[in-house]
């Protein structure tokens, strides 16, 4: 089943987390190519698909059911 990326953004925002804070709480790290927040933004824009383990971490961090 395809994931609606707008749900990811909604869940983060209603949890009161900025991109930077959410990326940090999800355990994302900055790389030479992009920041952790940029990686999360790509998922919220639908250009990168989150893995199941990332979705589970989002569910916990955002206090939302998967």
mmCIF file as Biopython writes it, N, C-alpha, C and O atoms, coordinates in Angstrom:
data_model
#
loop_
_atom_site.group_PDB
_atom_site.id
_atom_site.type_symbol
_atom_site.label_atom_id
_atom_site.label_alt_id
_atom_site.label_comp_id
_atom_site.label_asym_id
_atom_site.label_entity_id
_atom_site.label_seq_id
_atom_site.pdbx_PDB_ins_code
_atom_site.Cartn_x
_atom_site.Cartn_y
_atom_site.Cartn_z
_atom_site.occupancy
_atom_site.B_iso_or_equiv
_atom_site.auth_seq_id
_atom_site.auth_asym_id
_atom_site.pdbx_PDB_model_num
ATOM 1   N N  . UNK A ? 1  ? 0.847  -1.180 0.000  1.0 0.0 1  A 1 
ATOM 2   C CA . UNK A ? 1  ? 0.000  0.000  0.000  1.0 0.0 1  A 1 
ATOM 3   C C  . UNK A ? 1  ? 0.890  1.240  0.000  1.0 0.0 1  A 1 
ATOM 4   O O  . UNK A ? 1  ? 1.770  1.359  0.852  1.0 0.0 1  A 1 
ATOM 5   N N  . UNK A ? 2  ? 0.680  2.157  -0.929 1.0 0.0 2  A 1 
ATOM 6   C CA . UNK A ? 2  ? 1.504  3.375  -0.992 1.0 0.0 2  A 1 
ATOM 7   C C  . UNK A ? 2  ? 1.250  4.277  0.217  1.0 0.0 2  A 1 
ATOM 8   O O  . UNK A ? 2  ? 0.149  4.328  0.765  1.0 0.0 2  A 1 
ATOM 9   N N  . UNK A ? 3  ? 2.288  4.972  0.603  1.0 0.0 3  A 1 
ATOM 10  C CA . UNK A ? 3  ? 2.237  5.868  1.753  1.0 0.0 3  A 1 
ATOM 11  C C  . UNK A ? 3  ? 1.975  7.297  1.288  1.0 0.0 3  A 1 
ATOM 12  O O  . UNK A ? 3  ? 2.623  7.776  0.357  1.0 0.0 3  A 1 
ATOM 13  N N  . UNK A ? 4  ? 1.040  7.971  1.924  1.0 0.0 4  A 1 
ATOM 14  C CA . UNK A ? 4  ? 0.766  9.374  1.625  1.0 0.0 4  A 1 
ATOM 15  C C  . UNK A ? 4  ? 1.757  10.217 2.427  1.0 0.0 4  A 1 
ATOM 16  O O  . UNK A ? 4  ? 1.655  10.273 3.652  1.0 0.0 4  A 1 
ATOM 17  N N  . UNK A ? 5  ? 2.710  10.870 1.769  1.0 0.0 5  A 1 
ATOM 18  C CA . UNK A ? 5  ? 3.738  11.617 2.499  1.0 0.0 5  A 1 
ATOM 19  C C  . UNK A ? 5  ? 3.184  12.787 3.311  1.0 0.0 5  A 1 
ATOM 20  O O  . UNK A ? 5  ? 3.822  13.223 4.270  1.0 0.0 5  A 1 
ATOM 21  N N  . UNK A ? 6  ? 2.019  13.298 2.948  1.0 0.0 6  A 1 
ATOM 22  C CA . UNK A ? 6  ? 1.432  14.397 3.708  1.0 0.0 6  A 1 
ATOM 23  C C  . UNK A ? 6  ? 1.089  13.969 5.128  1.0 0.0 6  A 1 
ATOM 24  O O  . UNK A ? 6  ? 1.078  14.793 6.042  1.0 0.0 6  A 1 
ATOM 25  N N  . UNK A ? 7  ? 0.809  12.676 5.314  1.0 0.0 7  A 1 
ATOM 26  C CA . UNK A ? 7  ? 0.511  12.157 6.648  1.0 0.0 7  A 1 
ATOM 27  C C  . UNK A ? 7  ? 1.736  12.272 7.546  1.0 0.0 7  A 1 
ATOM 28  O O  . UNK A ? 7  ? 1.615  12.566 8.736  1.0 0.0 7  A 1 
ATOM 29  N N  . UNK A ? 8  ? 2.921  12.039 6.972  1.0 0.0 8  A 1 
ATOM 30  C CA . UNK A ? 8  ? 4.153  12.135 7.758  1.0 0.0 8  A 1 
ATOM 31  C C  . UNK A ? 8  ? 4.344  13.555 8.283  1.0 0.0 8  A 1 
ATOM 32  O O  . UNK A ? 8  ? 4.682  13.754 9.450  1.0 0.0 8  A 1 
ATOM 33  N N  . UNK A ? 9  ? 4.127  14.529 7.420  1.0 0.0 9  A 1 
ATOM 34  C CA . UNK A ? 9  ? 4.281  15.932 7.821  1.0 0.0 9  A 1 
ATOM 35  C C  . UNK A ? 9  ? 3.233  16.310 8.868  1.0 0.0 9  A 1 
ATOM 36  O O  . UNK A ? 9  ? 3.545  16.969 9.860  1.0 0.0 9  A 1 
ATOM 37  N N  . UNK A ? 10 ? 1.999  15.889 8.640  1.0 0.0 10 A 1 
ATOM 38  C CA . UNK A ? 10 ? 0.926  16.171 9.588  1.0 0.0 10 A 1 
ATOM 39  C C  . UNK A ? 10 ? 1.242  15.583 10.960 1.0 0.0 10 A 1 
ATOM 40  O O  . UNK A ? 10 ? 1.085  16.258 11.977 1.0 0.0 10 A 1 
ATOM 41  N N  . UNK A ? 11 ? 1.686  14.328 10.992 1.0 0.0 11 A 1 
ATOM 42  C CA . UNK A ? 11 ? 1.983  13.664 12.258 1.0 0.0 11 A 1 
ATOM 43  C C  . UNK A ? 11 ? 3.097  14.397 13.007 1.0 0.0 11 A 1 
ATOM 44  O O  . UNK A ? 11 ? 3.011  14.596 14.219 1.0 0.0 11 A 1 
ATOM 45  N N  . UNK A ? 12 ? 4.149  14.798 12.276 1.0 0.0 12 A 1 
ATOM 46  C CA . UNK A ? 12 ? 5.258  15.518 12.913 1.0 0.0 12 A 1 
ATOM 47  C C  . UNK A ? 12 ? 4.792  16.866 13.459 1.0 0.0 12 A 1 
ATOM 48  O O  . UNK A ? 12 ? 5.094  17.220 14.599 1.0 0.0 12 A 1 
ATOM 49  N N  . UNK A ? 13 ? 4.063  17.606 12.646 1.0 0.0 13 A 1 
ATOM 50  C CA . UNK A ? 13 ? 3.628  18.944 13.056 1.0 0.0 13 A 1 
ATOM 51  C C  . UNK A ? 13 ? 2.662  18.890 14.234 1.0 0.0 13 A 1 
ATOM 52  O O  . UNK A ? 13 ? 2.753  19.715 15.143 1.0 0.0 13 A 1 
ATOM 53  N N  . UNK A ? 14 ? 1.733  17.928 14.231 1.0 0.0 14 A 1 
ATOM 54  C CA . UNK A ? 14 ? 0.785  17.845 15.346 1.0 0.0 14 A 1 
ATOM 55  C C  . UNK A ? 14 ? 1.453  17.317 16.614 1.0 0.0 14 A 1 
ATOM 56  O O  . UNK A ? 14 ? 0.913  17.473 17.710 1.0 0.0 14 A 1 
ATOM 57  N N  . UNK A ? 15 ? 2.613  16.701 16.473 1.0 0.0 15 A 1 
ATOM 58  C CA . UNK A ? 15 ? 3.393  16.292 17.642 1.0 0.0 15 A 1 
ATOM 59  C C  . UNK A ? 15 ? 4.215  17.466 18.176 1.0 0.0 15 A 1 
ATOM 60  O O  . UNK A ? 15 ? 4.843  17.361 19.229 1.0 0.0 15 A 1 
ATOM 61  N N  . UNK A ? 16 ? 4.207  18.594 17.440 1.0 0.0 16 A 1 
ATOM 62  C CA . UNK A ? 16 ? 4.917  19.793 17.885 1.0 0.0 16 A 1 
ATOM 63  C C  . UNK A ? 16 ? 6.411  19.752 17.638 1.0 0.0 16 A 1 
ATOM 64  O O  . UNK A ? 16 ? 7.174  20.404 18.350 1.0 0.0 16 A 1 
ATOM 65  N N  . UNK A ? 17 ? 6.845  18.987 16.629 1.0 0.0 17 A 1 
ATOM 66  C CA . UNK A ? 17 ? 8.276  18.846 16.353 1.0 0.0 17 A 1 
ATOM 67  C C  . UNK A ? 17 ? 8.675  19.568 15.071 1.0 0.0 17 A 1 
ATOM 68  O O  . UNK A ? 17 ? 7.972  19.500 14.063 1.0 0.0 17 A 1 
ATOM 69  N N  . UNK A ? 18 ? 9.797  20.249 15.121 1.0 0.0 18 A 1 
ATOM 70  C CA . UNK A ? 18 ? 10.366 20.844 13.912 1.0 0.0 18 A 1 
ATOM 71  C C  . UNK A ? 18 ? 11.045 19.733 13.118 1.0 0.0 18 A 1 
ATOM 72  O O  . UNK A ? 18 ? 11.244 18.632 13.632 1.0 0.0 18 A 1 
ATOM 73  N N  . UNK A ? 19 ? 11.400 20.017 11.873 1.0 0.0 19 A 1 
ATOM 74  C CA . UNK A ? 19 ? 12.128 19.033 11.068 1.0 0.0 19 A 1 
ATOM 75  C C  . UNK A ? 19 ? 13.423 18.623 11.760 1.0 0.0 19 A 1 
ATOM 76  O O  . UNK A ? 19 ? 13.747 17.437 11.822 1.0 0.0 19 A 1 
ATOM 77  N N  . UNK A ? 20 ? 14.151 19.586 12.271 1.0 0.0 20 A 1 
ATOM 78  C CA . UNK A ? 20 ? 15.440 19.316 12.894 1.0 0.0 20 A 1 
ATOM 79  C C  . UNK A ? 20 ? 15.293 18.462 14.150 1.0 0.0 20 A 1 
ATOM 80  O O  . UNK A ? 20 ? 16.031 17.494 14.334 1.0 0.0 20 A 1 
ATOM 81  N N  . UNK A ? 21 ? 14.351 18.813 15.006 1.0 0.0 21 A 1 
ATOM 82  C CA . UNK A ? 21 ? 14.151 18.074 16.247 1.0 0.0 21 A 1 
ATOM 83  C C  . UNK A ? 21 ? 13.633 16.662 15.958 1.0 0.0 21 A 1 
ATOM 84  O O  . UNK A ? 21 ? 14.064 15.697 16.588 1.0 0.0 21 A 1 
ATOM 85  N N  . UNK A ? 22 ? 12.716 16.548 15.011 1.0 0.0 22 A 1 
ATOM 86  C CA . UNK A ? 22 ? 12.181 15.225 14.660 1.0 0.0 22 A 1 
ATOM 87  C C  . UNK A ? 22 ? 13.274 14.342 14.078 1.0 0.0 22 A 1 
ATOM 88  O O  . UNK A ? 22 ? 13.375 13.169 14.436 1.0 0.0 22 A 1 
ATOM 89  N N  . UNK A ? 23 ? 14.086 14.884 13.194 1.0 0.0 23 A 1 
ATOM 90  C CA . UNK A ? 23 ? 15.168 14.096 12.592 1.0 0.0 23 A 1 
ATOM 91  C C  . UNK A ? 23 ? 16.127 13.592 13.660 1.0 0.0 23 A 1 
ATOM 92  O O  . UNK A ? 23 ? 16.593 12.454 13.602 1.0 0.0 23 A 1 
ATOM 93  N N  . UNK A ? 24 ? 16.416 14.440 14.630 1.0 0.0 24 A 1 
ATOM 94  C CA . UNK A ? 24 ? 17.309 14.044 15.717 1.0 0.0 24 A 1 
ATOM 95  C C  . UNK A ? 24 ? 16.660 12.942 16.564 1.0 0.0 24 A 1 
ATOM 96  O O  . UNK A ? 24 ? 17.317 11.963 16.919 1.0 0.0 24 A 1 
ATOM 97  N N  . UNK A ? 25 ? 15.381 13.102 16.885 1.0 0.0 25 A 1 
ATOM 98  C CA . UNK A ? 25 ? 14.710 12.094 17.715 1.0 0.0 25 A 1 
ATOM 99  C C  . UNK A ? 25 ? 14.534 10.770 16.983 1.0 0.0 25 A 1 
ATOM 100 O O  . UNK A ? 25 ? 14.387 9.727  17.619 1.0 0.0 25 A 1 
ATOM 101 N N  . UNK A ? 26 ? 14.548 10.801 15.642 1.0 0.0 26 A 1 
ATOM 102 C CA . UNK A ? 26 ? 14.444 9.575  14.850 1.0 0.0 26 A 1 
ATOM 103 C C  . UNK A ? 26 ? 15.797 8.899  14.671 1.0 0.0 26 A 1 
ATOM 104 O O  . UNK A ? 26 ? 15.880 7.792  14.139 1.0 0.0 26 A 1 
ATOM 105 N N  . UNK A ? 27 ? 16.856 9.568  15.116 1.0 0.0 27 A 1 
ATOM 106 C CA . UNK A ? 27 ? 18.191 8.989  15.017 1.0 0.0 27 A 1 
ATOM 107 C C  . UNK A ? 27 ? 18.875 9.213  13.686 1.0 0.0 27 A 1 
ATOM 108 O O  . UNK A ? 27 ? 19.862 8.546  13.376 1.0 0.0 27 A 1 
ATOM 109 N N  . UNK A ? 28 ? 18.360 10.152 12.886 1.0 0.0 28 A 1 
ATOM 110 C CA . UNK A ? 28 ? 18.992 10.467 11.602 1.0 0.0 28 A 1 
ATOM 111 C C  . UNK A ? 28 ? 20.268 11.261 11.861 1.0 0.0 28 A 1 
ATOM 112 O O  . UNK A ? 28 ? 20.347 12.036 12.814 1.0 0.0 28 A 1 
ATOM 113 N N  . UNK A ? 29 ? 21.257 11.059 11.011 1.0 0.0 29 A 1 
ATOM 114 C CA . UNK A ? 29 ? 22.534 11.767 11.129 1.0 0.0 29 A 1 
ATOM 115 C C  . UNK A ? 29 ? 22.809 12.581 9.873  1.0 0.0 29 A 1 
ATOM 116 O O  . UNK A ? 29 ? 22.382 12.225 8.775  1.0 0.0 29 A 1 
ATOM 117 N N  . UNK A ? 30 ? 23.528 13.674 10.057 1.0 0.0 30 A 1 
ATOM 118 C CA . UNK A ? 30 ? 23.980 14.453 8.904  1.0 0.0 30 A 1 
ATOM 119 C C  . UNK A ? 30 ? 25.028 13.642 8.144  1.0 0.0 30 A 1 
ATOM 120 O O  . UNK A ? 30 ? 25.817 12.912 8.744  1.0 0.0 30 A 1 
ATOM 121 N N  . UNK A ? 31 ? 25.025 13.778 6.830  1.0 0.0 31 A 1 
ATOM 122 C CA . UNK A ? 31 ? 26.047 13.148 5.999  1.0 0.0 31 A 1 
ATOM 123 C C  . UNK A ? 31 ? 26.706 14.232 5.163  1.0 0.0 31 A 1 
ATOM 124 O O  . UNK A ? 31 ? 26.331 15.401 5.249  1.0 0.0 31 A 1 
ATOM 125 N N  . UNK A ? 32 ? 27.680 13.853 4.361  1.0 0.0 32 A 1 
ATOM 126 C CA . UNK A ? 32 ? 28.348 14.816 3.484  1.0 0.0 32 A 1 
ATOM 127 C C  . UNK A ? 32 ? 27.396 15.335 2.417  1.0 0.0 32 A 1 
ATOM 128 O O  . UNK A ? 32 ? 27.549 16.457 1.934  1.0 0.0 32 A 1 
ATOM 129 N N  . UNK A ? 33 ? 26.416 14.521 2.050  1.0 0.0 33 A 1 
ATOM 130 C CA . UNK A ? 33 ? 25.477 14.904 0.975  1.0 0.0 33 A 1 
ATOM 131 C C  . UNK A ? 33 ? 24.299 15.732 1.448  1.0 0.0 33 A 1 
ATOM 132 O O  . UNK A ? 33 ? 23.827 16.612 0.728  1.0 0.0 33 A 1 
ATOM 133 N N  . UNK A ? 34 ? 23.815 15.456 2.665  1.0 0.0 34 A 1 
ATOM 134 C CA . UNK A ? 34 ? 22.633 16.185 3.152  1.0 0.0 34 A 1 
ATOM 135 C C  . UNK A ? 34 ? 22.520 16.079 4.665  1.0 0.0 34 A 1 
ATOM 136 O O  . UNK A ? 34 ? 23.135 15.225 5.303  1.0 0.0 34 A 1 
ATOM 137 N N  . UNK A ? 35 ? 21.713 16.977 5.212  1.0 0.0 35 A 1 
ATOM 138 C CA . UNK A ? 35 ? 21.499 16.972 6.653  1.0 0.0 35 A 1 
ATOM 139 C C  . UNK A ? 35 ? 20.399 15.975 7.015  1.0 0.0 35 A 1 
ATOM 140 O O  . UNK A ? 35 ? 19.659 15.497 6.154  1.0 0.0 35 A 1 
ATOM 141 N N  . UNK A ? 36 ? 20.314 15.679 8.288  1.0 0.0 36 A 1 
ATOM 142 C CA . UNK A ? 36 ? 19.278 14.778 8.777  1.0 0.0 36 A 1 
ATOM 143 C C  . UNK A ? 36 ? 17.891 15.360 8.500  1.0 0.0 36 A 1 
ATOM 144 O O  . UNK A ? 36 ? 16.965 14.633 8.141  1.0 0.0 36 A 1 
ATOM 145 N N  . UNK A ? 37 ? 17.757 16.680 8.671  1.0 0.0 37 A 1 
ATOM 146 C CA . UNK A ? 37 ? 16.473 17.333 8.411  1.0 0.0 37 A 1 
ATOM 147 C C  . UNK A ? 37 ? 16.105 17.250 6.927  1.0 0.0 37 A 1 
ATOM 148 O O  . UNK A ? 37 ? 14.930 17.107 6.587  1.0 0.0 37 A 1 
ATOM 149 N N  . UNK A ? 38 ? 17.096 17.337 6.048  1.0 0.0 38 A 1 
ATOM 150 C CA . UNK A ? 38 ? 16.827 17.221 4.612  1.0 0.0 38 A 1 
ATOM 151 C C  . UNK A ? 38 ? 16.345 15.815 4.255  1.0 0.0 38 A 1 
ATOM 152 O O  . UNK A ? 38 ? 15.495 15.648 3.381  1.0 0.0 38 A 1 
ATOM 153 N N  . UNK A ? 39 ? 16.890 14.811 4.935  1.0 0.0 39 A 1 
ATOM 154 C CA . UNK A ? 39 ? 16.436 13.442 4.697  1.0 0.0 39 A 1 
ATOM 155 C C  . UNK A ? 39 ? 14.973 13.291 5.102  1.0 0.0 39 A 1 
ATOM 156 O O  . UNK A ? 39 ? 14.180 12.703 4.367  1.0 0.0 39 A 1 
ATOM 157 N N  . UNK A ? 40 ? 14.618 13.817 6.265  1.0 0.0 40 A 1 
ATOM 158 C CA . UNK A ? 40 ? 13.231 13.748 6.721  1.0 0.0 40 A 1 
ATOM 159 C C  . UNK A ? 40 ? 12.316 14.538 5.785  1.0 0.0 40 A 1 
ATOM 160 O O  . UNK A ? 40 ? 11.213 14.089 5.474  1.0 0.0 40 A 1 
ATOM 161 N N  . UNK A ? 41 ? 12.764 15.704 5.338  1.0 0.0 41 A 1 
ATOM 162 C CA . UNK A ? 41 ? 11.973 16.508 4.406  1.0 0.0 41 A 1 
ATOM 163 C C  . UNK A ? 41 ? 11.712 15.736 3.113  1.0 0.0 41 A 1 
ATOM 164 O O  . UNK A ? 41 ? 10.618 15.821 2.555  1.0 0.0 41 A 1 
ATOM 165 N N  . UNK A ? 42 ? 12.699 14.989 2.634  1.0 0.0 42 A 1 
ATOM 166 C CA . UNK A ? 42 ? 12.519 14.186 1.421  1.0 0.0 42 A 1 
ATOM 167 C C  . UNK A ? 42 ? 11.439 13.134 1.620  1.0 0.0 42 A 1 
ATOM 168 O O  . UNK A ? 42 ? 10.672 12.846 0.701  1.0 0.0 42 A 1 
ATOM 169 N N  . UNK A ? 43 ? 11.376 12.570 2.798  1.0 0.0 43 A 1 
ATOM 170 C CA . UNK A ? 43 ? 10.323 11.592 3.087  1.0 0.0 43 A 1 
ATOM 171 C C  . UNK A ? 43 ? 8.955  12.257 3.117  1.0 0.0 43 A 1 
ATOM 172 O O  . UNK A ? 43 ? 7.974  11.699 2.625  1.0 0.0 43 A 1 
ATOM 173 N N  . UNK A ? 44 ? 8.894  13.455 3.696  1.0 0.0 44 A 1 
ATOM 174 C CA . UNK A ? 44 ? 7.629  14.182 3.776  1.0 0.0 44 A 1 
ATOM 175 C C  . UNK A ? 44 ? 7.180  14.709 2.414  1.0 0.0 44 A 1 
ATOM 176 O O  . UNK A ? 44 ? 5.990  14.942 2.204  1.0 0.0 44 A 1 
ATOM 177 N N  . UNK A ? 45 ? 8.117  14.897 1.494  1.0 0.0 45 A 1 
ATOM 178 C CA . UNK A ? 45 ? 7.785  15.347 0.142  1.0 0.0 45 A 1 
ATOM 179 C C  . UNK A ? 45 ? 7.461  14.184 -0.784 1.0 0.0 45 A 1 
ATOM 180 O O  . UNK A ? 45 ? 6.941  14.384 -1.882 1.0 0.0 45 A 1 
ATOM 181 N N  . UNK A ? 46 ? 7.767  12.972 -0.341 1.0 0.0 46 A 1 
ATOM 182 C CA . UNK A ? 46 ? 7.488  11.796 -1.144 1.0 0.0 46 A 1 
ATOM 183 C C  . UNK A ? 46 ? 8.589  11.414 -2.104 1.0 0.0 46 A 1 
ATOM 184 O O  . UNK A ? 46 ? 8.392  10.544 -2.953 1.0 0.0 46 A 1 
ATOM 185 N N  . UNK A ? 47 ? 9.757  12.051 -1.989 1.0 0.0 47 A 1 
ATOM 186 C CA . UNK A ? 47 ? 10.873 11.714 -2.886 1.0 0.0 47 A 1 
ATOM 187 C C  . UNK A ? 47 ? 11.735 10.594 -2.333 1.0 0.0 47 A 1 
ATOM 188 O O  . UNK A ? 47 ? 12.566 10.036 -3.050 1.0 0.0 47 A 1 
ATOM 189 N N  . UNK A ? 48 ? 11.541 10.260 -1.054 1.0 0.0 48 A 1 
ATOM 190 C CA . UNK A ? 48 ? 12.249 9.139  -0.436 1.0 0.0 48 A 1 
ATOM 191 C C  . UNK A ? 48 ? 11.237 8.346  0.378  1.0 0.0 48 A 1 
ATOM 192 O O  . UNK A ? 48 ? 10.448 8.923  1.127  1.0 0.0 48 A 1 
ATOM 193 N N  . UNK A ? 49 ? 11.258 7.041  0.233  1.0 0.0 49 A 1 
ATOM 194 C CA . UNK A ? 49 ? 10.328 6.163  0.943  1.0 0.0 49 A 1 
ATOM 195 C C  . UNK A ? 49 ? 10.948 5.728  2.271  1.0 0.0 49 A 1 
ATOM 196 O O  . UNK A ? 49 ? 12.057 5.193  2.282  1.0 0.0 49 A 1 
ATOM 197 N N  . UNK A ? 50 ? 10.254 5.949  3.391  1.0 0.0 50 A 1 
ATOM 198 C CA . UNK A ? 50 ? 10.801 5.491  4.670  1.0 0.0 50 A 1 
ATOM 199 C C  . UNK A ? 50 ? 10.689 3.971  4.791  1.0 0.0 50 A 1 
ATOM 200 O O  . UNK A ? 50 ? 9.737  3.367  4.295  1.0 0.0 50 A 1 
ATOM 201 N N  . UNK A ? 51 ? 11.656 3.372  5.444  1.0 0.0 51 A 1 
ATOM 202 C CA . UNK A ? 51 ? 11.600 1.930  5.695  1.0 0.0 51 A 1 
ATOM 203 C C  . UNK A ? 51 ? 10.588 1.658  6.809  1.0 0.0 51 A 1 
ATOM 204 O O  . UNK A ? 51 ? 10.121 2.580  7.478  1.0 0.0 51 A 1 
ATOM 205 N N  . UNK A ? 52 ? 10.265 0.406  6.991  1.0 0.0 52 A 1 
ATOM 206 C CA . UNK A ? 52 ? 9.326  0.049  8.050  1.0 0.0 52 A 1 
ATOM 207 C C  . UNK A ? 52 ? 9.891  0.417  9.424  1.0 0.0 52 A 1 
ATOM 208 O O  . UNK A ? 52 ? 9.153  0.872  10.298 1.0 0.0 52 A 1 
ATOM 209 N N  . UNK A ? 53 ? 11.182 0.225  9.613  1.0 0.0 53 A 1 
ATOM 210 C CA . UNK A ? 53 ? 11.773 0.560  10.913 1.0 0.0 53 A 1 
ATOM 211 C C  . UNK A ? 53 ? 11.711 2.067  11.172 1.0 0.0 53 A 1 
ATOM 212 O O  . UNK A ? 53 ? 11.500 2.493  12.308 1.0 0.0 53 A 1 
ATOM 213 N N  . UNK A ? 54 ? 11.894 2.871  10.128 1.0 0.0 54 A 1 
ATOM 214 C CA . UNK A ? 54 ? 11.774 4.333  10.287 1.0 0.0 54 A 1 
ATOM 215 C C  . UNK A ? 54 ? 10.327 4.698  10.602 1.0 0.0 54 A 1 
ATOM 216 O O  . UNK A ? 54 ? 10.076 5.557  11.448 1.0 0.0 54 A 1 
ATOM 217 N N  . UNK A ? 55 ? 9.377  4.055  9.933  1.0 0.0 55 A 1 
ATOM 218 C CA . UNK A ? 55 ? 7.966  4.318  10.224 1.0 0.0 55 A 1 
ATOM 219 C C  . UNK A ? 55 ? 7.627  3.978  11.674 1.0 0.0 55 A 1 
ATOM 220 O O  . UNK A ? 55 ? 6.870  4.702  12.321 1.0 0.0 55 A 1 
ATOM 221 N N  . UNK A ? 56 ? 8.177  2.897  12.179 1.0 0.0 56 A 1 
ATOM 222 C CA . UNK A ? 56 ? 7.939  2.529  13.577 1.0 0.0 56 A 1 
ATOM 223 C C  . UNK A ? 56 ? 8.526  3.568  14.529 1.0 0.0 56 A 1 
ATOM 224 O O  . UNK A ? 56 ? 7.906  3.908  15.537 1.0 0.0 56 A 1 
ATOM 225 N N  . UNK A ? 57 ? 9.722  4.072  14.212 1.0 0.0 57 A 1 
ATOM 226 C CA . UNK A ? 57 ? 10.322 5.126  15.043 1.0 0.0 57 A 1 
ATOM 227 C C  . UNK A ? 57 ? 9.498  6.401  14.978 1.0 0.0 57 A 1 
ATOM 228 O O  . UNK A ? 57 ? 9.323  7.081  15.989 1.0 0.0 57 A 1 
ATOM 229 N N  . UNK A ? 58 ? 8.984  6.734  13.781 1.0 0.0 58 A 1 
ATOM 230 C CA . UNK A ? 58 ? 8.121  7.918  13.637 1.0 0.0 58 A 1 
ATOM 231 C C  . UNK A ? 58 ? 6.865  7.759  14.481 1.0 0.0 58 A 1 
ATOM 232 O O  . UNK A ? 58 ? 6.450  8.690  15.171 1.0 0.0 58 A 1 
ATOM 233 N N  . UNK A ? 59 ? 6.275  6.597  14.424 1.0 0.0 59 A 1 
ATOM 234 C CA . UNK A ? 59 ? 5.062  6.326  15.183 1.0 0.0 59 A 1 
ATOM 235 C C  . UNK A ? 59 ? 5.284  6.574  16.668 1.0 0.0 59 A 1 
ATOM 236 O O  . UNK A ? 59 ? 4.444  7.175  17.338 1.0 0.0 59 A 1 
ATOM 237 N N  . UNK A ? 60 ? 6.400  6.117  17.169 1.0 0.0 60 A 1 
ATOM 238 C CA . UNK A ? 60 ? 6.723  6.302  18.588 1.0 0.0 60 A 1 
ATOM 239 C C  . UNK A ? 60 ? 7.031  7.765  18.908 1.0 0.0 60 A 1 
ATOM 240 O O  . UNK A ? 60 ? 6.508  8.315  19.877 1.0 0.0 60 A 1 
ATOM 241 N N  . UNK A ? 61 ? 7.879  8.391  18.093 1.0 0.0 61 A 1 
ATOM 242 C CA . UNK A ? 61 ? 8.294  9.778  18.339 1.0 0.0 61 A 1 
ATOM 243 C C  . UNK A ? 61 ? 7.131  10.757 18.202 1.0 0.0 61 A 1 
ATOM 244 O O  . UNK A ? 61 ? 7.056  11.742 18.937 1.0 0.0 61 A 1 
ATOM 245 N N  . UNK A ? 62 ? 6.220  10.486 17.259 1.0 0.0 62 A 1 
ATOM 246 C CA . UNK A ? 62 ? 5.101  11.390 17.000 1.0 0.0 62 A 1 
ATOM 247 C C  . UNK A ? 62 ? 3.864  11.041 17.825 1.0 0.0 62 A 1 
ATOM 248 O O  . UNK A ? 62 ? 2.858  11.749 17.783 1.0 0.0 62 A 1 
ATOM 249 N N  . UNK A ? 63 ? 3.951  9.928  18.582 1.0 0.0 63 A 1 
ATOM 250 C CA . UNK A ? 63 ? 2.836  9.462  19.401 1.0 0.0 63 A 1 
ATOM 251 C C  . UNK A ? 63 ? 1.574  9.217  18.564 1.0 0.0 63 A 1 
ATOM 252 O O  . UNK A ? 63 ? 0.481  9.681  18.890 1.0 0.0 63 A 1 
ATOM 253 N N  . UNK A ? 64 ? 1.773  8.471  17.474 1.0 0.0 64 A 1 
ATOM 254 C CA . UNK A ? 64 ? 0.681  8.120  16.567 1.0 0.0 64 A 1 
ATOM 255 C C  . UNK A ? 64 ? 0.738  6.624  16.295 1.0 0.0 64 A 1 
ATOM 256 O O  . UNK A ? 64 ? 1.816  6.030  16.280 1.0 0.0 64 A 1 
ATOM 257 N N  . UNK A ? 65 ? -0.421 6.018  16.082 1.0 0.0 65 A 1 
ATOM 258 C CA . UNK A ? 65 ? -0.425 4.595  15.738 1.0 0.0 65 A 1 
ATOM 259 C C  . UNK A ? 65 ? 0.023  4.435  14.295 1.0 0.0 65 A 1 
ATOM 260 O O  . UNK A ? 65 ? -0.184 5.308  13.452 1.0 0.0 65 A 1 
ATOM 261 N N  . UNK A ? 66 ? 0.636  3.303  14.042 1.0 0.0 66 A 1 
ATOM 262 C CA . UNK A ? 66 ? 1.125  3.043  12.680 1.0 0.0 66 A 1 
ATOM 263 C C  . UNK A ? 66 ? -0.035 2.607  11.821 1.0 0.0 66 A 1 
ATOM 264 O O  . UNK A ? 66 ? 0.143  2.335  10.634 1.0 0.0 66 A 1 
#
